Structure formats: structure tokens, C-alpha cells
Amino acid sequence: MAKLTHLSPAGEAHMVDVSAKAATMRVARARGRVVMAQETFRLAVEGQAKKGDVFGAARIAGIMAAKKTSDLIPLCHPLPLSSVTVDIAPDAALPGLVVVAEASVSGKTGVEMEALTAVSVACLTIYDMLKAADRGMRIEGIELVEKRGGKSGDWRRDD
């Protein structure tokens, strides 16, 4: 098992010192889904949600969240993100919406937390936009799919 970098030798939480690391291009992709009733799915896909554009609101919320990750997650470094994308696709088999976010930066630390935060907040926004129609929705499967760059190299989830 890899050593936990956010713990000091005494076991105390601390922010990792990345000052000696070289800046490299780093990319991370994450995904999650919101599972809902068939009628709620129809409302979302047909743009009939009472609160408005579910897809647009969730996309913007995810991007904004990625930019605020260091304010939300203790010990995360603030990063000057180069790009954040949030894509939302209907999946009739669930039924529900699948959210995929990708974050990139040229920096000294990775953007996995930014991609995961973008997905999480986009999913929460979908729930908020549709909760009047379906309080039984489930947010599930939030996971890192891929990361590229950095000292530890590339990683991809095997599905």
C-alpha cells in the first residue's frame, strides 16, 4: 500500500509540499450518475422540469465546483485550472443521467479531486432541479475513470 502523503511522520494531517515538483500537464476524468423514475427521466430529457434547464444548470454547477475544490476539500491545493468540461448524457436503461467531468492543469499536483467534485456537484444539481418530481432519485457510482500525468504516471479504471 502506498504511503499516505497527507499525514506527517507523527500521523498529523498536513498539506503536501509540492514546491520542489516540476509543473507538468495533468488531466483527470470522473463520472457518476443520477438514477430516477421513468417520468422524471422524461421531464429532464424533454426539458420540461419546472426549475428549468437541468442539463445547463448542472453543467455550470459542476464547472463552478471544480474551480472551488480547494475551498471545499481540506488540504487540497488551489489550482489554476486550464480546462473543465462537464458532459451529461441520458441513459434510458437506468433510467437516469450520466455525468462525466474532465479537468486539466499544467501544475505540480493532480486534478482528480477537481474532476470528482465537478461530477458530485453536477449530480447534486440534477437532484435539486428534479426533486419536486422525484425525491427517490439516487446519486451513485461517483468514481475516477482516468488520470494522466504527474510523477505516478497514467492510470485508467478497468471496467
N, C-alpha and C positions, 0 to 999 in steps of 0.2 A: 504494500500500500504506500502511496506517495505521502511525503511529509506535508502536513497542513501548514501552508505559508502564512496564515493569518494568526498563528499562535507564536508567542515568544518562547524562548527556551524554558521560561518559568510557567508556561501554559496560559499566559495572559493574551487577550485579543489585542492586536495592533494592526495598523495599516502597513502593508508591504512596501518596502523602499524599492522603487523602480528606477531611481536616479542613475544608476550605472548601466541600465539596459539600453540597447540601441532601439531607436524607433523603427518599426517595420510595419508593412501593410498587414492588417488583421481583419478578418471577416468572420461573422458568426450568423448562423441561421437557426431559428427556433420555430416550433409550431405548437398549436393547441386547437381545441375545438369546443364549440358550444352545441350540445345536443338538445333538441327541442321537439315539441309536439308538431305533427304534420301541419296543422293550421297555422301555427306560429312561423314555421318554415316558409309557408306560402306567403304570409304577410311580409316577411323580410325580403324574400326574393322578388315579389311583385311591387315592392316599395310602398306598401300600404300601412306600415307601422305608424301609430298615432303620433309618436315623437319625431318622426321624420326619417331622414336617410340613414339607416342603420349602418350601411357599409361605409359611407363617408365619415360619419361621426366616429366610428370605431377605428378607421384608418388614421384619422388625425389624432385621436387619443393615444394610439399606440406610438406614433411618431413623437408626440409630446412627452410621453412617458419615458421613451428611450433617452431623450435629452435630459431627463431629470433623475436618471437611475441613481447617481451618487447622492442625491438628496433623500432617496427612499431606502437604499440598502446600505447598512452600516459598513464601513471600511472599503467601499467601492471608490476607486479613483474617478474624479471628474474627467471626462474625455471630450476632446473636440471632434465630435463625430463627423466623418466625411459624408456618410450617407445612411439613411434609414428608410427601408421600404416595408410596407405592411400590405400584404395581399390577402383578400378574403374571398373564399370560393364556396358556393353552395355544394353540399353533398347530400343528395336526396336519399341515399342509402342510410344515413344516420337516423333520421333527418337532422340536418344542422349545418353550421358554417365552420369551415376550416380556416384558421388564421395562420399565415406564415410571415415571419418578420426576418429581415436581414439587416444587419448593422455592419458598418465598416469604419475603420480609422487607420491612420498612419500614426502609430503610437508605441508606447512602451509596455502596454498591458492590453489584454484581450477585451473583446466586446460581447462575450457570451451573456453577461448579465443584462446588457442593454437590449439584446435580441429577446431574451426571456421576459424582460419587463415589458417590452413592446407587445408581445403576444398576450401576456397576462392582462394588461390594461385594455387592450383591444377586446379581449373576451369579456371582461367585466363590463365594458361599454355596450357590447352586444346584449348582454343580460339586462343592463339598465334600460336600453332602448326598447326591449321587448317584454319586460317583466309584467306589464299590465295585462298582457295576453297569456303569459305562461310563467308562473312563479316556480314551476317544477323543472326548468331548464337545468342542465348540468354543464359545468365547465370541467373539461378533462383532458388528459394527455398532453399537458404542457411539458415540452422537452426540448433539449438542444438537439438539433439534427446534424449540424456540421460546424466545425471551426477550422479556419485556415490561418496560418502564420504564427509567428512567435517562436520562442525557444522550444516549446514542446511539440511543435510541428502541427501537421494537419490531423484532423480526426473526423470521422463520419460514423453516424449511427448505422448499425447493421440491422435492417428491417427485412 
